């Protein structure tokens, strides 16, 4: 019987290192439009979320979604519904009526909302 740890070894019998977290959208292999839709669909499905919880749900560092959140806020698709003074990571983000409509439209194209697919 093979043990699970043995399954994780590469062809040379060495345990591969975990990939580093991406530092940017480009490094993550994602487009801004994809992230905008993922944020909107996630808030649509899960309701108001803290910035850190949104990033965790999407399996991305908060620094990658910081600018997309600002863009969506400037576009009046999301709003800050409260939070601590610690910074954006602790803000509670919620959809506006316009954001709900955009999320609904994005769901028609693809209803997936979850961990962001990034290249290894």
C-alpha positions as MATLAB code, in Angstrom:
seq = 'XXXXXXXXXXXXXXXXXXXXXXXXXXXXXXXXXXXXXXXXXXXXXXXXXXXXXXXXXXXXXXXXXXXXXXXXXXXXXXXXXXXXXXXXXXXXXXXXXXXXXXXXXXXXXXXXXXXXXXXX';
ca = [
       0.000    0.000    0.000;
       1.383    3.415   -0.970;
       1.451    6.081    1.714;
       0.071    9.550    0.772;
       3.463   11.218    1.425;
       5.050    8.970   -1.191;
       2.532   10.136   -3.785;
       3.750   13.739   -3.444;
       7.346   12.940   -4.467;
       8.519   13.935   -7.942;
      10.235   11.612  -10.440;
      13.596   12.057   -8.680;
      12.170   11.153   -5.282;
      12.282   14.762   -4.043;
       9.382   16.564   -2.431;
       8.596   19.580   -4.681;
       8.397   23.009   -3.067;
       5.046   24.708   -2.816;
       4.634   27.491   -5.374;
       5.077   31.043   -4.111;
       2.024   33.263   -3.835;
       1.684   35.555   -6.849;
       2.680   39.196   -6.391;
       0.499   40.660   -9.170;
      -2.414   39.873  -11.475;
       0.046   39.236  -14.280;
       2.028   36.800  -12.141;
      -1.237   35.087  -11.193;
      -2.043   34.723  -14.890;
      -5.374   36.494  -14.430;
      -6.970   39.499  -16.110;
      -8.474   42.450  -14.305;
     -11.869   41.662  -15.881;
     -11.746   38.118  -14.544;
     -10.980   39.383  -11.020;
     -13.739   42.020  -11.208;
     -16.269   39.337  -12.120;
     -14.982   36.932   -9.461;
     -15.258   39.595   -6.753;
     -18.784   40.526   -7.838;
     -19.940   36.895   -8.126;
     -18.415   36.039   -4.754;
     -20.156   38.929   -3.005;
     -23.368   38.043   -4.871;
     -23.231   34.449   -3.650;
     -21.827   34.958   -0.142;
     -23.019   38.442    0.833;
     -20.988   41.122    2.582;
     -17.400   40.036    3.279;
     -14.319   41.454    4.939;
     -11.504   42.159    2.496;
      -9.302   39.469    4.029;
     -12.130   36.914    3.873;
     -12.795   37.759    0.229;
      -9.101   37.314   -0.602;
      -8.969   34.066    1.361;
     -12.077   32.725   -0.397;
     -10.514   33.568   -3.770;
      -7.175   32.049   -2.602;
      -5.265   35.199   -3.536;
      -3.181   37.602   -1.463;
      -5.157   40.727   -0.563;
      -2.601   42.913   -2.363;
      -3.772   41.382   -5.662;
      -7.431   42.273   -5.134;
      -6.787   45.702   -3.536;
      -6.791   47.639   -6.844;
      -9.741   45.706   -8.347;
     -11.736   46.469   -5.175;
     -10.871   50.165   -5.518;
     -11.882   50.096   -9.195;
     -15.228   48.409   -8.424;
     -15.836   50.921   -5.621;
     -15.067   53.835   -7.976;
     -17.439   52.275  -10.537;
     -20.176   52.174   -7.835;
     -20.452   48.368   -8.033;
     -19.386   47.782   -4.431;
     -19.397   49.861   -1.285;
     -17.648   49.759    2.042;
     -20.275   48.745    4.585;
     -18.065   49.304    7.625;
     -14.876   47.920    9.016;
     -11.986   48.612   11.338;
      -9.334   51.290   11.070;
      -6.720   48.611   10.328;
      -7.115   49.211    6.569;
      -8.862   47.864    3.497;
      -8.191   44.283    4.511;
     -10.649   44.782    7.392;
     -13.302   46.710    5.415;
     -16.659   45.004    4.876;
     -17.452   45.050    1.157;
     -21.012   44.806   -0.141;
     -22.637   44.985   -3.559;
     -24.600   48.018   -4.676;
     -27.672   47.641   -6.910;
     -25.433   48.219   -9.938;
     -22.974   45.616   -8.640;
     -25.760   43.075   -8.128;
     -26.833   43.576  -11.745;
     -23.250   43.166  -13.010;
     -22.806   40.045  -10.837;
     -26.074   38.638  -12.180;
     -24.894   39.242  -15.755;
     -21.489   37.681  -15.002;
     -23.246   34.629  -13.498;
     -25.051   34.109  -16.817;
     -21.651   33.691  -18.506;
     -20.114   31.509  -15.769;
     -21.486   30.886  -12.284;
     -18.166   29.769  -10.792;
     -17.044   31.683   -7.696;
     -14.281   30.210   -5.590;
     -10.516   29.719   -5.574;
      -8.940   31.606   -8.462;
      -7.440   29.345  -11.097;
      -3.761   30.272  -11.283;
      -0.965   28.576  -13.213;
       1.503   26.513  -11.233;
];
